[in-house]
Amino acid sequence: MYSELLIAMVAQVSTNAMAHSMEDVEASLNEKERYAQFVDQPAPEFDLTGVDGNTLALADLNGKTVVLNFLYTRCTEACPLHMNLIRQLQTGVEEEGLSEEVVFITIATDREDVAGTRRNMRAYGENFDLNPRNWQFLYRARMEPPELTPELAKAYGVQFRDTGEGVQVHGVVTHVIDPEGQMRARFHGLKFKPEHLVTYLTAIAKGPNAAADDGFWGRLHGRIEELLQSE
């Protein structure tokens, strides 16, 4: 009798395991993560310059899942905290074996001189031990207008406003772009749980079933426990 019940439960759990969609993943995360906003719209294009002088466009990242954030390198409050979150996300991605599928892009919004901003960019990478294997810090080239990256941030829905005192007032958002260049999510502020965003990245990179809350064997174990307790 128990063997028949076990077979039936395995079949049922297997069926449930295959029933996940991205909508299911998003609904599950919405219940747990109040700072997540799920969207489906084209991500604004960019073509910018890295610390090494090489250019990178969003189109170059087709086929990759992109985690994108904007940062004012002279900020001493929210921005360092934001980059600490990015480092935690990068660690989570590495632990999930997704370093080839997921790339991190940080874009500087400084209107100040390019040379000083690039020095700050290098310092951020070193101070937070960000892995250049799948992380790049982008900015404008010397001859490009100072408003280029603040306007790009605005296109992504984040305002960076100068106060006139060498300070920018701005929002904090971590964006997720899928391999087709569609904006899929915004995680607002500094209080979201990195593991929730990593779960979402896993769903995009490996498919929604890979992000199932408990996994196949976890659900099976739970059903067996329920059966034993009911006897």
KARACOR-V721273 format. One record per residue. N is the residue number from 1. PHI is phi in whole degrees, 0 to 359 (* if undefined). OMEGA is omega as a letter, one per 40 degrees, with the letter a starting at -180 (* if undefined). D_CENTER is the distance of its C-alpha to the mean C-alpha in Angstrom with 1 decimal. Layout:
n phi omega d_center
N PHI OMEGA D_CENTER
N PHI OMEGA D_CENTER
This chain:
n phi omega d_center
1 * a 47.2
2 296 i 44.2
3 295 i 43.4
4 294 i 43.6
5 295 a 41.3
6 297 i 38.8
7 299 a 38.8
8 296 a 38.3
9 292 i 35.3
10 300 i 33.7
11 296 a 34.2
12 292 a 32.8
13 295 i 29.7
14 298 i 29.2
15 297 i 29.5
16 296 a 27.0
17 296 a 24.5
18 270 a 24.7
19 267 a 24.4
20 284 i 20.7
21 229 i 18.9
22 298 i 15.5
23 297 i 17.4
24 296 i 18.4
25 298 a 15.0
26 295 i 14.0
27 296 i 17.4
28 296 i 17.0
29 292 i 13.8
30 299 i 15.5
31 288 a 18.4
32 254 a 16.5
33 236 a 13.8
34 289 a 15.5
35 263 i 12.8
36 266 i 10.8
37 232 a 12.1
38 261 a 12.0
39 224 i 13.5
40 208 a 14.8
41 207 a 15.9
42 299 i 16.1
43 282 i 13.7
44 303 a 16.1
45 287 i 17.3
46 212 i 17.5
47 213 a 19.6
48 232 a 19.5
49 244 i 20.9
50 274 i 19.5
51 300 a 21.3
52 278 i 23.4
53 91 i 24.6
54 277 i 23.1
55 268 i 21.6
56 215 i 18.4
57 248 i 17.8
58 302 a 15.0
59 299 i 17.7
60 291 a 17.7
61 260 i 14.3
62 306 a 15.7
63 94 i 15.2
64 249 i 11.8
65 272 a 8.3
66 247 i 6.7
67 256 a 3.7
68 239 i 6.6
69 219 i 8.5
70 253 a 12.3
71 209 i 14.6
72 264 a 18.4
73 293 a 19.6
74 267 i 22.8
75 287 a 21.1
76 246 a 22.3
77 242 a 20.8
78 292 a 17.3
79 296 i 15.8
80 299 i 16.6
81 294 i 15.2
82 298 a 11.8
83 292 i 11.9
84 295 i 13.0
85 297 i 9.9
86 300 i 7.9
87 297 i 10.8
88 298 i 10.6
89 296 i 7.1
90 298 i 8.8
91 298 i 11.8
92 298 i 10.5
93 296 i 9.5
94 298 a 12.9
95 294 i 14.6
96 275 i 13.6
97 71 a 15.0
98 249 a 12.0
99 296 i 12.4
100 278 a 14.2
101 268 a 12.0
102 243 i 8.5
103 238 i 8.8
104 249 i 7.5
105 235 i 9.5
106 248 a 11.0
107 241 i 13.9
108 280 a 16.9
109 253 a 18.8
110 302 i 22.1
111 264 a 25.3
112 284 a 27.3
113 296 a 28.6
114 294 a 26.5
115 299 i 28.0
116 295 i 27.3
117 295 i 23.7
118 293 i 23.2
119 298 i 24.8
120 297 i 22.4
121 298 i 19.5
122 298 a 21.1
123 296 i 21.7
124 300 a 18.1
125 300 a 17.3
126 287 a 20.4
127 295 a 20.2
128 260 i 16.8
129 53 i 17.5
130 284 a 14.5
131 277 a 15.1
132 292 i 16.0
133 303 a 15.9
134 221 i 12.4
135 222 i 11.7
136 224 i 13.7
137 252 a 14.8
138 247 a 16.4
139 201 i 19.3
140 280 i 22.4
141 280 a 25.5
142 303 a 28.6
143 272 a 30.4
144 272 a 27.6
145 293 a 27.8
146 301 a 26.2
147 278 a 24.8
148 303 a 22.8
149 281 i 19.3
150 299 i 20.0
151 291 i 21.0
152 296 i 17.9
153 302 i 15.9
154 298 i 18.4
155 298 i 17.8
156 273 i 14.2
157 94 a 15.8
158 238 a 15.6
159 266 i 19.1
160 236 a 20.1
161 247 i 23.8
162 287 i 26.3
163 265 a 28.7
164 88 a 31.4
165 239 a 31.3
166 72 a 28.8
167 229 i 26.0
168 249 i 23.2
169 266 a 22.4
170 203 i 18.9
171 273 i 16.1
172 231 a 12.8
173 220 i 9.8
174 250 a 6.0
175 261 i 5.8
176 240 i 4.8
177 242 a 8.0
178 277 a 10.0
179 297 i 12.6
180 265 i 15.1
181 85 i 13.6
182 266 i 13.1
183 289 a 10.8
184 247 a 9.8
185 201 i 8.2
186 233 i 8.2
187 254 a 7.8
188 270 i 11.0
189 76 a 12.7
190 244 a 12.7
191 255 i 13.9
192 290 a 11.2
193 273 a 11.3
194 306 a 8.6
195 296 i 10.3
196 291 i 9.7
197 293 i 5.9
198 296 i 7.1
199 302 a 9.8
200 293 i 8.1
201 298 i 6.7
202 298 i 10.3
203 297 i 11.8
204 290 a 10.7
205 284 a 11.6
206 247 a 14.7
207 105 a 15.7
208 299 i 15.8
209 296 a 18.6
210 291 a 16.6
211 257 i 14.7
212 305 a 18.1
213 307 a 18.4
214 250 a 21.3
215 77 a 21.8
216 301 a 25.1
217 289 i 27.2
218 296 i 25.9
219 293 i 27.0
220 298 i 30.2
221 300 i 31.0
222 298 i 30.6
223 293 i 32.9
224 296 i 35.5
225 300 i 35.4
226 299 i 36.1
227 297 a 39.0
228 296 a 40.5
229 289 a 40.4
230 278 a 42.1
231 281 * 45.0
